Amino acid sequence: MTGTRVLVALALRRSRWFHLAWILGLAVLAPATAAAYETIVGGLAGAGALDVMAANPTMRAMLGPPYDLTTPGGFTVWRVGTFLATLAGLMAVLGVVRVTRADEEEGRTELLRSGVVDRSAPLTAAVVVGLAAVAVLGLLVAAGMVGVGEPVAGSGAFGAGTALSGAVFVGVGAVTAQLTASARAARGLGLAVLAAAYLLRAVADAATDGSTAQLLRWASPVEWMALARPYADERWGVLLLPLLLTAALVAGAFALEARRDHGSGVYAVRPGPARAARGLRSPIALAWRLHRPGVAGWLVGLSVFALGMGSLTGSFGRMIADLPQFEMVLRRMGGGAEQLVDAFYVAMLGLVAILVAVLVVQVWQRLVVEERRGHAELVLSTAVPRTRLALAHLLVAVVVGVGAAALFGALLGLPYALETDSGDVVARTTGASLVLTPGALLVLGIAVALHGWVPRLGWLVWVVVGWSLFMVWVGTVLGLPEWLTRLSPWEPLPALPVEEMAWTPVAAVVLVALGLMGTGLAGYRRRDLGVG
């Protein structure tokens, strides 16, 4: 199609850092886990402990179906394989939407179509770049596993399954970009499909052997890589499922793109009321109205996650009581707690704190989107000062962050409180979650400071978040040096209930966060909009 090659080069040029960060971050996950197999598992392989772990429905729901835990490759597929396939899908959805619907929303696609390019060339370029990205990821995963000594056939199935899982969601992103009129809605719809696939997988894997519910795993694209059984008598025919589904989704996306109007989706946006509500007469009210749908989606999703993790508290401790190596890993993730329940809470709250940071940064960056679209300039053309507009979005981010931390902490402890009839568990987990909130505010402060002075470097805040997530979820498990795993905004804060409450570091982190926010607001007031 005319102009496709040029648009592919343009999409690669504009998305190179996005895809490079995702691919490199995900590609090291599998070989690093395989290389640490002996450290993680130790002598459990011949002691029957792995069989107990493989049969436990809780672990199957969390990590997927285990087929062979006696080899580094098979254990890696179980420990991080489903997680890797899901993140590949996340990269694919975000990558496709950012060069299709987002560019169309901001007017770039209209400029491109004014040249000598085919109508479908922008979508073709986005699909080609998305498929190339997941293919490179799959190749690096396979090469990394071969590099640490794993069989070529199993590594090939692992890499191909990961790439094809991502390819399915390249198709999902291409379809959702045609259905909605905004990039935000397209991302939300695509991520909802990804979350539904993951939840379907968890339900199917947790079902007892022989249950008809296990058939649901064949309906989840993020499960197909594991069902191909890398390192366990590979079943290559399973990989035809994501291949065929990808082809169908991409064909459907082109069919939808051919029948919709430029600038709109298949589902047209309904016109709003002729007059604004009385509650939209201030910047803070406008900011909350803009953030409300996204915040609601985040709260629902993370509330389900917190309740799900909280429901595992009691059974998780009993499950690994006879698995000393995994008990050691859990205690390491839990800050050295003596009680397994406390270690579990510390580990989960560390993850929840990072998710809260992601939420507050997402809320703040809505101001960035409003500036890019020219909406902020319209607001500032009235009697609204610049600092007041920025403060409105910042205040929403802070309130949402604190409220979300309290809510998720309470929901994390609620199932165990109901199970043991212990009323203080909810109060303890809520307090522990709130104590970690200054770390999320510090990340928010970094985002505000970057946007105020050097907005072109705003992506650096995601490096901080990604690093912290990797250290919490993987670094401690792999036994990385303590000084390395402690390089995060949450390190100075006390890990309740394992450690004693200390107000000095909490106050210090809050003050640093406020200082960064103030610095960012000062820069935002001085610089030109749209200029770094």
C-alpha positions in Angstrom: 0.0 0.0 0.0 1.2 3.4 -1.0 3.3 5.2 1.7 3.4 2.2 4.1 7.2 1.9 4.1 7.7 5.5 5.0 5.1 5.4 7.8 6.7 2.2 9.2 10.0 4.1 9.4 8.2 7.1 11.0 6.4 4.8 13.6 9.7 3.1 14.4 11.4 6.5 14.8 8.7 7.8 17.2 8.3 4.6 19.2 11.9 3.4 19.4 12.4 4.4 23.1 9.0 3.1 24.1 9.6 -0.4 22.6 13.3 -0.5 23.5 12.5 0.0 27.2 9.7 -2.6 27.2 11.7 -5.2 25.2 14.9 -4.9 27.2 13.1 -4.9 30.5 11.0 -8.0 29.7 13.7 -9.9 27.8 16.0 -10.3 30.9 13.2 -11.6 33.1 13.2 -15.2 31.9 16.9 -15.9 31.6 17.5 -14.2 35.0 15.0 -16.5 36.6 16.4 -19.6 35.0 19.9 -18.7 36.0 18.7 -18.3 39.7 16.9 -21.7 39.6 19.2 -23.4 42.1 19.1 -20.4 44.4 15.3 -20.3 44.4 14.5 -24.0 44.4 17.6 -25.5 46.0 17.1 -29.2 46.9 13.3 -29.2 46.7 13.1 -30.8 43.3 13.8 -34.3 44.7 12.0 -33.9 48.0 8.4 -33.9 46.7 7.9 -30.3 47.6 7.6 -29.2 44.0 4.8 -31.7 43.5 2.9 -30.2 46.4 3.4 -26.7 45.1 2.3 -27.7 41.6 -0.9 -29.2 42.9 -1.8 -26.2 45.0 -4.7 -24.2 43.4 -3.6 -20.9 44.9 -0.2 -21.1 43.2 -1.7 -22.3 40.0 -4.1 -19.3 40.0 -1.2 -16.9 40.6 1.4 -18.3 38.3 -0.3 -20.7 35.8 -0.1 -24.4 35.1 3.1 -26.2 36.0 4.2 -28.9 33.7 7.8 -29.6 34.7 9.3 -27.9 37.7 12.4 -30.1 37.9 14.3 -28.2 35.2 15.3 -24.5 35.1 13.4 -24.0 31.9 10.2 -25.6 33.0 10.3 -23.7 36.3 10.9 -20.4 34.5 7.9 -20.9 32.3 5.7 -21.5 35.4 7.3 -18.7 37.5 7.4 -15.9 35.0 6.0 -17.2 31.7 2.4 -16.1 32.1 3.5 -12.8 33.7 5.8 -12.3 30.6 3.0 -13.1 28.1 0.7 -10.7 29.9 3.2 -7.9 29.9 3.9 -8.5 26.2 0.2 -8.0 25.6 0.3 -4.8 27.6 3.2 -3.5 25.5 1.3 -4.4 22.3 -1.9 -2.7 23.2 -0.2 0.5 24.4 2.2 0.5 21.4 -0.5 0.1 18.7 -2.9 2.7 20.2 -0.2 5.3 20.6 0.5 5.3 16.8 -3.1 4.9 15.6 -5.9 6.4 17.7 -3.6 8.7 19.6 -2.0 10.2 16.5 -5.4 10.5 14.8 -6.8 12.2 17.9 -3.9 14.7 17.9 -4.2 15.5 14.1 -1.0 13.7 13.0 -2.8 11.1 10.9 -4.7 13.8 9.0 -1.4 15.5 8.1 0.0 12.2 6.9 -3.1 11.4 4.8 -2.8 14.7 3.1 0.2 13.3 1.4 0.5 10.4 -1.1 -0.4 7.6 1.3 -3.1 5.0 1.2 -6.0 5.2 3.7 -5.0 2.1 5.5 -1.2 2.8 5.5 -1.2 4.3 9.0 -2.9 1.3 10.5 -0.7 -1.1 8.5 2.4 0.7 9.8 1.2 0.4 13.4 0.5 -3.3 13.0 3.8 -4.0 11.3 5.8 -2.2 14.1 3.8 -3.9 16.8 4.3 -7.3 15.4 8.0 -6.6 14.9 8.3 -5.5 18.5 6.8 -8.7 19.9 8.9 -10.8 17.5 12.1 -9.2 18.7 11.0 -9.8 22.3 10.3 -13.5 21.5 13.7 -13.9 19.8 15.5 -12.3 22.8 13.6 -14.5 25.3 14.6 -17.6 23.3 18.2 -16.5 22.8 18.5 -15.7 26.5 17.2 -19.1 27.6 19.6 -20.8 25.2 22.3 -18.6 26.5 21.8 -19.9 30.1 22.0 -23.5 28.9 18.4 -24.5 28.2 17.3 -26.7 25.3 16.8 -25.0 21.9 13.4 -26.6 21.3 11.9 -25.5 24.6 13.5 -22.0 24.3 12.1 -21.7 20.8 8.6 -22.6 22.0 8.9 -20.2 25.0 10.0 -17.3 22.8 7.5 -18.1 20.0 4.6 -18.4 22.6 5.6 -15.1 24.2 5.8 -13.3 20.8 2.4 -14.8 19.6 0.7 -13.8 22.9 1.8 -10.3 22.3 0.8 -10.5 18.6 -2.8 -11.3 19.7 -2.9 -8.1 21.6 -1.5 -6.2 18.6 -4.7 -7.2 17.0 -6.7 -6.3 20.0 -5.2 -2.8 20.1 -5.8 -2.4 16.4 -9.5 -3.2 16.8 -10.1 -1.1 19.9 -8.5 1.9 18.1 -11.3 1.6 15.5 -14.1 1.2 18.0 -13.6 4.4 20.1 -13.0 8.0 19.3 -10.4 8.6 21.9 -7.0 7.0 22.7 -7.9 6.9 26.3 -11.0 4.8 25.7 -9.1 2.6 23.2 -6.4 1.8 25.8 -9.0 1.2 28.5 -10.9 -1.2 26.3 -7.8 -3.1 25.2 -6.5 -3.4 28.8 -10.0 -4.6 29.9 -9.7 -7.4 27.3 -6.2 -8.2 28.6 -7.4 -8.3 32.2 -10.4 -10.5 31.3 -8.0 -12.9 29.6 -5.8 -13.1 32.7 -8.7 -13.5 35.1 -10.2 -16.3 32.9 -6.8 -18.0 33.0 -6.6 -17.7 36.8 -10.1 -19.2 37.3 -9.3 -22.1 34.9 -5.9 -22.9 36.4 -7.3 -22.9 40.0 -10.0 -25.4 39.1 -9.5 -29.0 40.3 -8.2 -31.6 37.9 -10.9 -33.0 35.7 -13.2 -30.0 36.2 -15.0 -28.6 33.2 -13.8 -25.1 34.3 -10.3 -26.1 33.2 -11.5 -25.9 29.6 -11.7 -22.1 30.0 -7.9 -22.0 29.7 -8.2 -22.6 26.0 -10.2 -19.3 25.7 -7.4 -17.2 27.2 -4.7 -15.9 24.9 -2.3 -15.4 27.7 -2.5 -19.1 28.6 -1.6 -20.5 25.1 2.1 -20.1 25.6 2.0 -22.3 28.7 -0.3 -24.8 27.0 2.4 -25.2 24.3 4.5 -26.8 27.2 7.9 -25.4 26.6 10.6 -27.7 28.0 7.9 -30.4 28.6 7.4 -32.2 25.3 6.5 -29.2 23.3 3.1 -29.0 21.6 3.8 -26.8 18.7 0.3 -27.1 17.3 -1.1 -25.0 20.1 0.7 -22.0 18.8 -1.6 -22.0 15.8 -4.3 -20.6 18.0 -2.7 -17.2 18.6 -1.5 -17.1 15.0 -5.1 -17.6 13.7 -6.6 -15.2 16.2 -4.1 -12.5 15.4 -4.9 -12.8 11.7 -8.6 -12.6 12.4 -8.2 -9.5 14.7 -6.0 -7.7 12.2 -8.4 -8.4 9.3 -11.3 -7.2 11.5 -9.4 -4.0 12.3 -8.8 -3.2 8.6 -12.5 -3.9 7.9 -13.6 -1.5 10.7 -11.1 1.1 9.6 -12.5 1.0 6.1 -16.1 1.8 7.2 -15.6 4.5 9.9 -15.1 8.2 9.5 -11.8 9.8 10.1 -11.6 11.2 13.7 -14.4 9.1 15.0 -14.9 5.5 16.1 -17.4 2.8 15.1 -19.2 3.8 18.2 -19.9 7.5 17.9 -19.4 9.9 20.8 -22.8 11.2 22.1 -23.1 15.0 22.3 -22.9 16.4 25.8 -25.4 18.8 27.4 -25.8 22.3 26.1 -24.8 23.8 29.4 -22.2 22.7 32.0 -23.3 21.6 35.4 -23.0 24.1 38.3 -20.2 21.9 39.7 -17.9 22.6 36.7 -17.2 26.2 37.5 -13.7 25.7 39.0 -10.4 24.1 37.8 -10.6 21.5 40.5 -14.1 20.5 39.5 -13.0 20.3 35.8 -10.0 18.2 36.8 -12.1 15.8 38.8 -14.6 15.4 35.9 -11.7 14.6 33.6 -10.2 12.1 36.0 -13.3 10.4 37.2 -13.8 7.6 34.6 -10.1 6.6 34.7 -9.9 6.7 38.5 -13.1 4.6 38.8 -11.6 1.9 36.5 -8.3 1.8 38.5 -10.1 1.6 41.8 -12.3 -1.3 40.7 -9.4 -3.2 39.2 -7.1 -2.7 42.1 -9.8 -3.4 44.6 -10.4 -6.8 43.0 -6.7 -7.4 43.1 -6.4 -6.5 46.7 -9.3 -8.7 47.7 -7.9 -11.6 45.6 -4.5 -11.3 47.2 -6.0 -10.9 50.7 -8.0 -14.1 50.3 -4.8 -16.0 49.8 -3.3 -14.9 53.1 -4.2 -17.8 55.3 -3.8 -20.6 52.7 -0.5 -19.1 51.5 1.1 -19.5 54.9 -0.1 -23.1 55.2 0.9 -23.9 51.7 4.6 -23.1 52.0 5.0 -24.2 55.6 6.7 -27.4 54.3 8.7 -25.6 51.6 11.6 -24.0 53.4 13.2 -22.5 50.3 10.0 -20.7 49.3 9.4 -19.7 52.9 12.9 -18.1 52.8 12.0 -16.2 49.6 8.7 -15.0 51.1 10.5 -13.8 54.2 13.1 -12.0 52.1 10.3 -10.2 50.2 8.6 -9.5 53.5 11.5 -7.7 55.1 12.6 -10.7 57.2 9.3 -11.1 59.1 9.1 -13.9 61.5 5.4 -14.5 60.9 4.5 -15.7 57.4 1.3 -13.7 57.4 3.2 -10.5 58.2 5.8 -11.3 55.5 3.0 -11.9 53.0 1.4 -8.5 53.9 4.7 -6.6 53.6 5.3 -8.2 50.2 1.8 -7.5 48.9 1.8 -3.9 50.3 5.1 -3.2 48.6 3.5 -4.1 45.3 0.3 -2.2 46.1 2.3 0.9 46.9 3.9 0.9 43.5 0.6 0.4 41.8 -0.7 3.5 43.7 2.3 5.4 42.4 1.4 4.4 38.8 -2.2 5.6 39.5 -1.1 9.0 40.8 1.3 9.6 37.9 -1.4 8.6 35.4 -3.7 11.2 37.1 -1.1 13.9 36.9 -0.2 13.2 33.3 -3.7 14.0 32.3 -2.6 17.6 32.5 0.2 16.8 30.0 -2.5 15.3 27.6 -4.7 18.4 28.0 -1.7 20.7 27.1 -0.9 18.6 24.0 -4.5 18.8 22.8 -4.7 22.5 23.4 -7.4 22.2 26.0 -5.2 23.7 28.8 -4.6 26.7 26.6 -8.3 27.3 26.3 -8.7 27.1 30.1 -5.8 29.4 30.7 -7.3 32.0 28.3 -9.9 32.7 31.0 -9.1 34.1 34.4 -7.5 30.9 35.6 -3.8 31.2 36.6 -1.4 28.6 35.4 -0.5 27.5 39.0 -4.1 27.1 39.9 -4.7 24.8 36.9 -1.7 22.6 37.7 -2.6 22.5 41.4 -6.1 21.3 40.6 -4.7 18.2 38.8 -2.0 17.8 41.5 -4.6 17.9 44.3 -6.7 15.3 42.6 -3.7 13.0 42.3 -2.7 13.4 45.9 -6.2 12.8 47.3 -6.8 9.8 44.9 -3.4 8.4 46.0 -4.0 8.6 49.7 -7.6 7.3 49.4 -6.6 4.4 47.1 -3.8 3.4 49.5 -6.2 3.3 52.5 -8.8 1.4 50.4 -6.4 -1.2 49.1 -4.8 -1.7 52.5 -8.2 -2.3 54.1 -9.3 -4.7 51.4 -6.0 -6.6 51.6 -6.6 -7.4 55.3 -10.4 -7.9 55.1 -10.6 -11.5 54.0 -8.1 -12.7 56.7 -10.0 -10.6 59.3 -13.3 -12.3 58.4 -11.6 -15.7 58.4 -10.0 -15.3 61.8 -12.5 -12.9 63.4 -9.6 -10.6 64.1 -10.8 -7.0 63.9 -7.4 -5.3 64.1 -6.0 -6.9 60.9 -7.8 -4.4 58.7 -6.6 -1.5 60.8 -3.0 -2.8 60.7 -2.9 -3.3 56.9 -4.6 0.1 56.3 -2.0 1.8 58.5 0.8 -0.1 56.8 -0.4 0.9 53.4 -0.8 4.6 54.3 2.8 4.6 55.7 4.0 3.7 52.3 2.0 6.4 50.5 4.8 9.0 50.8 6.8 6.9 48.4 4.1 7.3 45.8 3.9 11.0 46.5 7.7 11.2 46.0 7.3 9.6 42.6 4.5 12.1 41.9 6.9 14.9 42.9 9.4 13.7 40.4 6.8 13.7 37.7 5.7 17.2 38.6 9.3 18.5 38.7 10.1 17.0 35.3 7.0 18.4 33.7 7.6 21.8 35.2 11.2 22.2 33.9 12.0 19.5 31.3 8.8 18.0 30.1 10.6 16.1 27.3 12.2 14.0 30.0 8.9 13.1 31.7 9.4 9.4 30.7 12.1 9.2 33.4 9.4 8.8 36.1 8.4 5.5 34.5 12.0 4.3 34.8 11.8 4.9 38.5 8.4 3.0 38.7 9.7 0.2 36.5 12.9 -0.2 38.5 11.0 -0.3 41.8 8.5 -2.9 40.5 11.3 -5.1 39.2 13.2 -4.9 42.5 10.0 -5.7 44.5 8.7 -8.5 42.3 11.9 -10.1 41.0 15.0 -8.6 42.6 14.5 -9.9 46.1 13.5 -13.3 44.8 16.7 -13.6 42.7 18.8 -12.7 45.7 20.3 -9.5 44.2 22.6 -7.4 46.5 20.7 -5.6 49.2 22.1 -2.2 48.3 20.6 -2.7 44.8 17.2 -3.8 45.9 17.0 -0.9 48.3 17.3 1.8 45.6 13.7 2.9 45.5 11.6 5.8 46.8 10.0 3.5 49.4 13.2 2.3 51.0 13.4 4.9 53.9 9.8 4.1 55.0 9.1 1.6 57.7 7.6 -1.7 56.5 4.8 -2.3 59.0 4.0 -4.5 60.7 7.5 -6.0 60.5 9.3 -2.9 61.6 8.5 -0.3 64.2 6.8 2.9 63.2 9.2 5.7 62.6 7.8 9.2 61.9 11.1 10.8 61.0 11.7 9.1 57.6 8.0 9.4 56.8 8.1 13.2 57.4 11.4 13.4 55.5 10.0 11.7 52.4 6.9 13.8 52.5 8.9 17.0 52.7 11.1 15.9 49.8 8.0 15.1 47.8 6.4 18.5 48.6 9.7 20.2 47.7 9.7 18.5 44.3 6.1 19.4 43.7 6.8 23.1 44.6 9.8 23.1 42.3 7.8 21.7 39.5 5.0 24.2 39.9 7.5 27.1 39.9 8.9 25.8 36.6 5.5 25.3 35.1 4.6 28.9 35.9 7.7 30.2 34.2 8.0 28.2 31.1 6.1 28.5 27.8 3.4 25.9 27.2 4.6 23.2 24.8 8.3 24.2 25.3 10.7 22.3 27.5 
